[in-house]
Amino acid sequence: MTTPAERRRRGRAARARVSRAAHGLWIPAADRPDPVAVLERQGVGRVAELLPIRYGRMAESAFAFLRGAAAVMAADLAAGPDTGITVQLCGDAHLLNFGVYASPERALLFDLNDFDETYPGPFEWDVKRLAASVAVAGRGNGHDADQVRRAALTAAQGYATAMRKLAALGELDVWYARIDTDDILPLVRKAKSRKLVEANLAKARRRTSMHAFGKLTEMGEDGRRRIITEPPLIEPLPGNELRRVGKIFSDYRASLAEDRRVLLDRFHFVDAARKVVGVGSVGTRCFIVLLEGRDEQDPLFLQLKEADRSVLEEHLPAGRPPAEAPVFHGGRRVVTGQHLMQAASDIFLGWTTGPAGVHFYGRQLRDMKGSADVSGMTASGLRAYADLCGRALARAHARSGDRLAVAGYLGSADTFAEAIADFAVHYADQTETDHAALLAAIEDGTVEAKPGI
């Protein structure tokens, strides 16, 4: 058995592979792929008529571009050296992929909440994407250069500080660690900021299936409740496709634990529709399913979303699929990654294969989910939120990887955090350049975009 000291030494030894200070460098490779071409290649196989919505959303700002450009950044990160210290990566750890949600015990937790790109890889890739998103968000909010770098530094420091603490804990203590929202409020010093956080948490608590039922359904002419039609964002399904979704739902049910199947069987199918979600995900097949329990006032909304290969996979060695499922399955990849990284996960998290071999995963559409309004944050507010996200990311990595090796690599100094802050500033420059390239492609007609949708 490897001792804790040996695990830490393994982490320190990784500095010979890539020094901590070296993470501050960002020099685009001479053969760096055109970012617009990367996005277009990623769109192959998606619902073609929805892709202009994706480009329209990414065109709105540099931060929106970064959100949708996980594939671009994955290629950039892969072009340089890495530590070789592997954890389960989120793969898209930008600021808006953190937020609050309800645990099965109905506690409101703060954690990562998007795992579409999850895959095993070098821990620093997630840290760099988080810090870069902080820098881009800070610039978008009009913060000056010093404030932007300080916010990115704070994210990396939050990660490093939390990882050092987690490295000192036992295995079960790490596995049970969580960030409860009750622990967040005492950290908010200003009364105005505390009220804003309390209001956001109260809003999240209202985001349930019952809340979605009121917003997303209406009474049909036949006297039955139906999901609203709001083209192109929410569209009804023709009969043949509705039957296919019913089959996807039935197969998804089989992936759930027996007790969850018993619970799900107490609901019956009412309606389903296609829904456009997110920024980078636009164009993937996504359906929402309305179920009813004891009566109309007992609804359940589920989301069945396409899950293909992670943007990280072409750049990294083969992952570690469960022994009982050696064949790749995108839905299972997402579900497994989420269970590994989250402190607690949706009770209806499951996966299945749909028609034509398309992979899906399923979860609740809304279960007290909420995210921060990054665009309205002050410089101090952004630093506080960056620290919180950094700590949440460290907890997720500590569950899935060798936290002692990561802590050994980080050491006690701020060398790594300072380098990540430098990288974040440089990559924010790159993101603005790439965003401008997308705008130019839209302007000259190379890319079709539908803004404001």
C-alpha positions in Angstrom: 0.0 0.0 0.0 1.3 3.4 -0.9 1.8 5.7 2.1 0.5 9.3 2.3 4.1 10.5 2.3 4.8 8.5 -0.9 1.7 9.9 -2.5 2.7 13.5 -1.7 6.2 12.8 -3.1 4.6 11.6 -6.3 2.9 14.9 -6.6 6.1 16.8 -6.0 7.9 14.7 -8.5 5.4 15.9 -11.2 7.0 19.3 -11.0 9.8 17.9 -13.0 7.3 17.1 -15.8 5.8 20.6 -15.7 6.8 23.2 -13.1 4.2 25.1 -11.2 5.3 28.4 -12.6 5.1 27.1 -16.2 1.3 27.0 -15.9 1.4 30.8 -16.3 2.4 30.6 -19.9 0.0 30.8 -22.8 1.4 30.9 -26.3 -0.9 29.7 -29.1 0.6 26.8 -31.1 1.7 27.7 -34.6 -0.8 25.1 -35.9 -3.5 26.0 -33.5 -6.9 25.0 -35.0 -9.2 27.8 -36.2 -11.7 28.2 -33.3 -14.7 28.7 -35.6 -13.7 25.6 -37.5 -13.6 23.7 -34.2 -17.1 24.8 -33.4 -18.4 23.9 -36.8 -16.9 20.5 -36.6 -18.5 20.0 -33.2 -21.9 20.8 -34.8 -21.7 17.8 -37.2 -24.4 15.4 -36.2 -26.4 17.9 -34.1 -29.8 19.3 -35.1 -28.8 21.6 -37.9 -31.6 24.1 -37.7 -30.7 24.8 -34.0 -27.0 25.6 -34.6 -27.7 29.3 -35.6 -29.1 29.7 -32.1 -25.9 28.4 -30.6 -23.8 30.8 -32.6 -26.1 33.7 -31.8 -25.8 33.0 -28.1 -22.0 32.6 -28.3 -21.8 35.9 -30.2 -23.4 37.9 -27.3 -20.1 38.4 -25.4 -16.7 37.0 -24.8 -18.0 35.2 -21.7 -20.8 33.6 -23.7 -18.2 32.5 -26.3 -16.1 30.9 -23.6 -19.1 29.1 -22.3 -19.8 27.5 -25.7 -16.1 26.9 -26.6 -15.1 24.0 -24.3 -13.9 22.1 -27.4 -11.6 25.1 -28.3 -10.1 25.3 -24.9 -9.7 21.5 -24.6 -7.5 21.6 -27.7 -5.5 24.5 -26.4 -4.9 22.8 -23.0 -3.9 19.6 -24.8 -1.2 21.5 -26.8 0.9 22.0 -23.7 2.5 19.8 -21.1 0.4 18.6 -18.1 1.1 17.2 -14.7 -0.1 13.7 -15.3 -2.0 13.8 -12.0 -5.4 12.5 -13.0 -8.8 13.3 -11.5 -12.3 13.1 -12.8 -12.5 16.4 -14.7 -15.7 18.4 -15.0 -14.4 19.3 -18.5 -16.3 22.6 -18.5 -15.7 24.2 -15.1 -16.6 27.8 -15.9 -18.3 30.0 -13.4 -21.9 29.3 -14.5 -21.5 25.5 -14.2 -21.4 25.9 -10.5 -24.6 26.6 -8.5 -27.1 25.4 -5.9 -29.4 22.4 -6.1 -31.3 20.2 -3.7 -29.8 17.0 -2.2 -32.0 13.9 -1.8 -32.4 15.0 1.8 -33.7 18.4 0.5 -30.7 20.4 1.8 -29.6 23.1 -0.6 -26.0 22.4 -1.7 -23.4 24.4 -3.7 -21.5 22.4 -6.2 -20.6 21.7 -9.8 -23.8 21.2 -11.7 -22.9 20.4 -15.3 -21.1 17.2 -16.4 -21.7 17.0 -20.1 -17.9 17.0 -20.8 -16.7 15.0 -17.7 -13.7 12.8 -18.3 -10.6 11.7 -16.4 -7.6 14.1 -17.0 -5.0 16.3 -15.4 -6.4 18.3 -12.5 -5.1 21.6 -13.7 -7.2 21.7 -16.8 -10.4 22.3 -14.7 -8.6 24.9 -12.6 -7.4 26.8 -15.7 -10.9 26.8 -17.3 -12.4 28.1 -14.0 -9.8 30.9 -13.6 -10.1 31.9 -17.3 -13.8 32.2 -16.9 -13.3 34.4 -13.9 -11.0 36.7 -15.9 -13.3 36.9 -18.8 -16.3 37.6 -16.6 -14.4 40.3 -14.7 -13.5 42.1 -17.9 -17.1 41.8 -19.1 -18.2 43.5 -15.9 -15.8 46.4 -16.5 -13.3 45.5 -13.8 -9.8 46.9 -14.2 -6.7 44.7 -14.9 -5.7 44.4 -11.3 -9.2 43.4 -10.2 -9.5 40.8 -12.9 -6.2 39.2 -12.1 -7.0 39.2 -8.3 -10.3 37.5 -8.9 -8.6 34.7 -11.1 -5.9 34.4 -8.4 -8.6 34.0 -5.7 -10.2 31.1 -7.6 -6.8 29.3 -7.8 -6.0 30.1 -4.1 -9.4 28.8 -3.1 -8.8 25.6 -4.9 -5.3 25.1 -3.4 -6.3 26.0 0.1 -9.2 23.6 0.0 -7.1 20.8 -1.5 -4.5 21.1 1.2 -7.2 20.8 3.9 -8.8 17.8 2.2 -5.4 16.1 1.9 -5.3 16.0 5.7 -8.7 14.2 6.0 -9.6 10.6 5.9 -11.4 8.9 3.0 -14.9 9.0 4.4 -14.5 12.5 5.6 -13.6 13.6 2.1 -16.4 11.6 0.5 -19.0 13.1 2.9 -17.7 16.7 2.6 -20.1 19.2 1.1 -20.8 22.9 0.8 -24.1 23.6 2.4 -25.7 27.0 1.6 -26.2 27.5 5.3 -22.4 27.7 5.5 -22.2 30.3 2.8 -24.2 33.1 4.3 -21.9 33.8 7.3 -19.1 34.4 4.8 -20.9 37.2 3.1 -19.9 40.3 5.0 -21.9 43.1 3.5 -25.6 43.3 4.4 -26.6 44.2 0.9 -24.7 41.3 -0.6 -26.2 39.0 2.0 -29.7 40.0 1.1 -28.9 39.4 -2.6 -27.6 35.9 -1.8 -30.6 35.1 0.4 -32.9 36.3 -2.4 -31.1 34.0 -4.9 -31.3 31.0 -2.6 -35.0 31.7 -2.0 -35.5 31.8 -5.8 -33.7 28.5 -6.2 -35.9 26.8 -3.6 -38.9 27.8 -5.7 -37.5 26.2 -8.8 -39.2 22.8 -8.5 -41.3 20.7 -10.8 -44.4 22.4 -9.5 -42.9 25.8 -10.5 -42.0 24.4 -13.9 -45.5 23.0 -14.2 -46.9 26.5 -13.9 -44.5 28.1 -16.4 -44.1 25.3 -19.0 -47.6 23.8 -19.3 -51.1 24.9 -20.4 -54.5 23.3 -20.7 -55.1 21.9 -24.1 -58.4 22.0 -26.0 -59.0 18.4 -25.0 -59.0 19.4 -21.4 -55.6 17.8 -20.8 -52.4 19.5 -19.6 -49.8 19.9 -22.2 -46.3 21.4 -22.5 -46.4 24.8 -24.1 -45.2 25.5 -27.6 -42.6 28.2 -27.9 -40.7 27.7 -31.2 -37.8 27.2 -31.6 -37.0 26.8 -28.0 -39.8 24.5 -27.0 -41.5 22.4 -29.7 -44.1 19.7 -29.6 -43.2 16.2 -31.0 -45.0 14.5 -33.8 -46.6 11.2 -32.9 -43.8 9.0 -34.2 -41.2 11.0 -32.4 -43.3 11.1 -29.2 -43.4 7.3 -29.3 -39.6 7.2 -29.7 -39.2 9.5 -26.7 -41.5 7.2 -24.8 -39.2 4.3 -25.6 -36.1 6.3 -24.5 -37.9 7.1 -21.3 -38.8 3.4 -20.7 -35.2 2.3 -21.3 -33.8 5.2 -19.1 -36.0 3.9 -16.2 -34.2 0.6 -16.4 -30.9 2.2 -15.5 -32.2 3.5 -12.1 -31.7 1.8 -8.8 -34.7 -0.4 -7.9 -36.0 2.0 -5.2 -35.9 4.9 -7.7 -37.8 2.8 -10.2 -40.5 2.1 -7.7 -40.9 5.8 -7.1 -40.8 6.7 -10.8 -43.5 4.1 -11.5 -45.9 6.1 -9.3 -45.9 8.7 -12.0 -47.5 8.4 -15.4 -46.4 9.9 -18.7 -48.4 13.0 -19.8 -46.4 14.8 -22.5 -43.0 15.4 -23.9 -41.4 18.2 -26.1 -38.0 19.2 -27.6 -36.3 21.9 -25.7 -33.2 24.1 -26.5 -30.9 24.3 -23.5 -27.6 26.2 -22.6 -25.1 27.7 -25.0 -22.5 25.0 -25.9 -25.2 22.3 -25.8 -27.5 23.9 -28.4 -28.1 21.5 -31.2 -27.8 18.4 -29.1 -31.1 16.4 -28.8 -32.9 17.3 -25.6 -36.4 16.4 -24.5 -38.4 17.4 -21.5 -40.9 14.9 -20.1 -44.0 15.8 -18.0 -45.2 13.1 -15.6 -48.1 13.2 -13.1 -48.2 11.5 -9.7 -51.3 11.3 -7.5 -53.0 14.2 -9.4 -52.3 17.3 -11.5 -50.9 19.0 -8.5 -48.2 16.4 -8.2 -46.0 16.9 -11.4 -42.5 15.7 -12.2 -40.4 17.2 -15.0 -37.5 15.1 -16.3 -34.9 16.0 -18.9 -33.5 13.5 -21.4 -30.4 15.0 -23.0 -28.1 13.6 -25.6 -24.6 12.7 -24.4 -21.9 12.1 -27.0 -18.2 11.9 -26.4 -16.5 14.5 -24.2 -14.6 17.3 -25.9 -11.6 16.0 -23.8 -11.6 12.5 -25.2 -9.6 13.0 -28.4 -6.9 14.7 -26.3 -6.5 12.2 -23.5 -5.8 8.5 -23.0 -8.8 6.2 -22.7 -10.8 6.8 -19.5 -11.7 4.2 -16.9 -15.1 2.8 -17.8 -16.8 0.7 -15.2 -15.6 -2.9 -15.4 -19.1 -4.1 -16.2 -19.5 -1.7 -19.0 -16.3 -1.7 -21.1 -18.1 -0.3 -24.2 -18.2 3.5 -24.4 -21.6 5.0 -23.5 -21.9 8.8 -23.4 -24.8 8.8 -21.0 -23.1 6.5 -18.5 -20.0 8.6 -18.8 -22.0 11.7 -17.6 -23.8 9.8 -14.9 -20.6 8.2 -13.5 -18.7 11.4 -13.6 -21.5 13.3 -11.8 -21.7 10.7 -9.1 -17.9 10.8 -8.6 -17.7 14.6 -8.4 -20.9 15.8 -6.7 -21.4 15.6 -3.0 -25.0 14.4 -3.6 -26.7 13.8 -7.0 -30.2 13.8 -8.4 -32.2 10.7 -7.4 -33.4 10.3 -11.0 -30.0 10.5 -12.6 -29.8 7.7 -15.3 -28.8 6.9 -18.8 -30.0 5.0 -21.9 -29.5 4.5 -25.7 -32.1 6.0 -28.0 -32.9 5.4 -31.7 -30.0 5.2 -34.1 -27.7 4.5 -31.2 -27.9 8.0 -29.8 -26.8 8.1 -26.1 -28.9 10.0 -23.5 -28.8 10.7 -19.8 -31.8 11.7 -17.7 -32.3 13.8 -14.6 -34.9 16.2 -13.1 -35.4 19.4 -15.1 -35.6 21.5 -12.0 -34.8 20.5 -8.5 -34.1 23.8 -6.7 -31.4 24.5 -9.2 -30.0 28.0 -9.3 -26.8 29.9 -10.4 -25.3 33.3 -9.6 -25.8 36.4 -11.7 -22.1 36.7 -12.7 -22.7 39.7 -15.0 -23.9 41.8 -12.1 -21.1 41.1 -9.7 -18.8 43.7 -8.2 -15.1 43.1 -8.1 -15.3 41.9 -4.4 -18.3 39.8 -5.2 -16.6 38.1 -8.0 -13.6 37.3 -5.8 -15.8 35.8 -3.2 -17.7 33.7 -5.7 -14.4 32.6 -7.4 -13.1 31.4 -4.1 -16.3 29.4 -3.5 -16.1 27.8 -6.9 -12.4 27.0 -6.4 -13.2 25.3 -3.1 -16.1 23.3 -4.7 -13.8 22.2 -7.5 -11.2 21.0 -5.1 -13.7 18.9 -3.2 -14.9 17.3 -6.4 -11.3 16.5 -7.5 -10.4 15.2 -4.0 -13.3 12.6 -4.3 -12.2 11.2 -7.6 -8.4 11.6 -7.7 -5.3 11.4 -5.5 -5.7 14.5 -3.3 -2.4 13.9 -1.6 -0.6 13.9 -4.9 -2.4 17.1 -6.0 -1.5 18.7 -2.6 2.1 17.6 -2.9 2.3 19.2 -6.3 0.8 22.4 -5.1 3.0 22.7 -2.0 2.5 25.4 0.6 3.5 28.4 -1.5 1.2 30.4 -3.9 3.4 29.6 -6.9 0.8 27.5 -8.7 -2.1 30.0 -8.0 0.0 32.9 -9.2 0.8 31.1 -12.4 -2.9 30.2 -13.0 -3.8 33.8 -12.5 -1.3 34.8 -15.2 -2.7 32.1 -17.5 -6.2 33.3 -16.9 -5.4 36.8 -18.0 -3.5 35.6 -21.2 -6.4 33.2 -22.0 -8.9 36.0 -21.6 -7.0 37.8 -24.3 -7.3 34.7 -26.5 -11.0 34.3 -25.8 -11.6 37.9 -26.9 -9.7 37.3 -30.1 -11.6 34.1 -30.8 -14.9 35.8 -30.0 -14.0 38.5 -32.6 -13.3 35.7 -35.1 -16.8 34.3 -34.6 -18.3 37.8 -35.0 -16.3 38.2 -38.3 -17.5 34.8 -39.5 -21.1 35.8 -38.8 -20.6 39.2 -40.5 -19.2 37.7 -43.7 -21.8 35.0 -43.8 -19.5 32.0 -43.1 -21.6 31.2 -40.0 -25.3 31.7 -39.7 -26.4 33.1 -36.3 -29.7 33.9 -34.8 -29.1 36.4 -32.0 -31.5 37.1 -29.1 -33.0 33.6 -29.0 
